[in-house]
Each structure stands twice: as C-alpha cells, then as structure tokens.
Amino acid sequence: MEYRFFEDKEFIDSKKIPDYVIDKLVSVGGLDVVDQGRKITFCGVIISEGCTYCFAPSKSDSKKIESIGNLIRVIHAYKDSIDSSLLAFDEDEQGEVIEEVSLTDIFEIIDLYFNVGILRSKTHTYSEKGRTNWSKTVNREFPVFTSDNVPIYFDLHKYPVSIYQDDLISSIHCEIILDILTKFHWLDERFNFVSKNQLSEKKLFNELDINQKIYILNQRLHSTFVSLEIRTLQLLIRYLEKIHESGSNNIVMGVRKFHYVWEFLLKNIFHDVDFKINSLLPIPQYNFADASRPTESSSQKGMRLDIFIKTKKTCWVVDSKYYTATGARDSPGWPDLVKQFFYAKAIKLIYPEFETITNIFIFPGITNPLSTIEMVYRKEIEDKEKLFKLTEDFIPIKCLYLDPNDVIERYLKSEKVHITDYV
C-alpha cells in the first residue's frame, strides 16, 4: 500500500492528487473554492487504487503512518461522544463524521479475530485418541475377568473428539481479515504480529463474488445458535455489504470540519475543566410587542464556552480556534473576538471572587506566530487612563499553539496537562 500525505486547509495540487480522489473530495464536500484555487476542507483518509491518501489536521506536519491510525481513532472517539445538543450548533452538518465503512464494525471484527480467531466448521468424530467413556463402555460391553476377578474391556467407547476443518466460511473470514489488514493495519498495533502469508494460505481458491460470499455467510448465520459466531457472521456480512456499496478501491473516512474534533480533544486533555459552565451562562429572551404572547428563550442562540478552566481564585476562558493564525489576514475577526470579550464579562459577573480571568485562543501549530490579540484605538492617544479602561473592558486574548499530533497522542493515552504549562 502506498501512502501520500496532505494537510487540511492546503491548496490542491492536481499533480499530486489524481482526479478521481479530487472527485471523491468534492462528493463529500471536502473542497472549498476560493480566489486562489481549491482548498482542502477535510481530515481523514481516502483509500483508493492501492494508495491511502491521508489528510492530516492543519499545521500538524506529520508524514508517519502511525499518525493515520491516531487521527482516525480520535475522529471515531469524537463520533461516539457527540450528542444532539452539540450537533444543534452544527447547522450545516459539516461536523458530521463520514464513514463509508463502519469503524465500529471494523474495530469489533479485529477484536473478535484476535480474541477468538478464524471461524471454522466443527465436526464430531470418534477417535482412538479420545478419552474413554467408561459409563458407556460398562453398559454396552461384556468384560473378560482375570483370575483375580478384575474385568478387562477390549472394546472401549470413546468421547467424541471435535475436529475442525477449513471450509468456505473460514476462507471468507480470512479474506476479510486480510483485506482489513491491508487497508487498515494502522488501526491496531496487534497487526504488526500477523502474517499475511499465513492468512493467504488459509484462503481457498474460489471465484466467488461478494454477493455469493454474503449468501454463504447468511446460510451459516441461519444455522448456528452460538452467540459469538452469530455476532461475527453479522459483522462480516455488514463489512462485505459496505465494501460492495462504496467500492473496494474507494473508501472515505473522516470529517469535513475538524474544528469540532479540535474542540473535543482540547476539552479532554486539560485538568480542571468545568463542564457545567454553559448551564450558568445567559441566553437571549425574546419579548413580543403583543403582551399576551409568552416570551421565547433560545438556549441554542445563547452563550456557549468551548472550554472553561478554573481553580480557586483563577480561571481561563478558552476558545478552540481552528485557524492557521499566522497574521491578521488568517486569524479570528471581530465576531470571534467580541464573543470572547463578552465571555470574560459574563464570567466576571458569575464569579466576582476570581482574582484573575485570562482570555485564550488555542490554535493548531508547532510555531507561535501570534502572542496576543488586544483592542487598541485607531489613533495614538496619550490618555493612559482611557487605554487602561479599554484593556479592562476588553481583556487581551493570549494566543497558544499546540501541535495537533501531540494533542491527539495525549488524548489517546489519557494524559492530561495543566493550562499553566503553556500560559
């Protein structure tokens, strides 16, 4: 399998990405057309024609195969964690995870393979190597007695021995595991100890199409009562159906707007995150000119902090920003800034006892182009009291840059950090 690496927000180079991959990006909404050209707006993988195209988070600067597995695992974890209240803020559904083949199914197929092995057909036969069934032997055979009246049985009945034989089911299972190993080996480190040759040897040389394989698996499914076997067969059938539906050489897994995943990751790697703050923040109430009509409130249009970190006398109002943020041109503008200023004002009202409130934007990146964003007057003025008042009302926003690969690894290892390690 060949690997090619790209970054979200990067401009498309048609010399590096073939047309059919660009067409796939277009079909899932993974491209934006801007004045300078076409820009990638997708994080994840496209597996096509024996090549894996990896689209890493912006400013991650990673070209390691392990990073592909890490990225897909955190996107899957984000998918598992989201609920309808979060999706309500994603009106265009750009934060929805795209899985043309279910990652949940793939993970379960892999776990069952490593814990149970390949499905096999089992037949019961009698063998001289089996354990003697003395109860059956005594009841059905006549012994010969020795001079000491010790009975000797010449025809011993044996317990049946279970003999496993490879069949079509085993062959199909091996073929699917081999396919997952080829396409998604980066999802599980245990694949490093699996031999492709051993799996290939167990495959029978049958010219069966996907529909025939599904039919054979369904036949076994309807004839077994073993729960573990039933679950494995269901997963194998679903995998084949999805591969058939999407095309075995054209699989997409990822997310269009990585901003939602970025917020999810940052929320989970810091100590002292207060997850209840949004229930305390105000929401707009709409009053009608007609006094007889009841007022309407909207929690969806209310204030919603990304991350709020607090200790006894200090707090940090954090907004996860998925901008390149190298200068004024590609950094947050007034709508984002004013929200951050008003979050700090709201926190002041809710927690007047806090001695320090710090505003923070966290961007993806391995360098730190910006240090702070603050409000200033358009013309120089010498009135220091006026400048102080401005700073008091619009608390400057510190800019932090965290390496997406480091954040992803910390999340996967369940490692947490203190915000003071960076501020």
Protein Blocks (a to p, Z undefined) as FASTA:
>chain_A
ZZddddehiacdfklpcfklmmmmmmnopaccdfklccddbeddddeehiacddddehkl
pabfklmmmmmmmmmmmmmmpcfklmmmmmnommpccdfbafklmmmmmmmmmmnopcdd
ddddddfkbccdfklmmmmpccdddfkopacdfbdcddddddddddfklmmmmmmmmmmm
mmmmmmpmklmmpcfklmmmmpccddddfklmmmmmmmmmmmccbfklmmmmmmmmmmmm
mmmmnopalcceddfblmlmmmmmmmmmpghiafklmmmpccdddddfblmbccdddfkl
mccdfbdcddfkbccddddddbfklafklgccfklmmmmmmmmmmmmmmmmmbmbdcddd
ddedjbdfbfbdcdddfbdcfblklmmmmmmmmgcdddddddfklmmmmmmnopacdfkl
mZZ
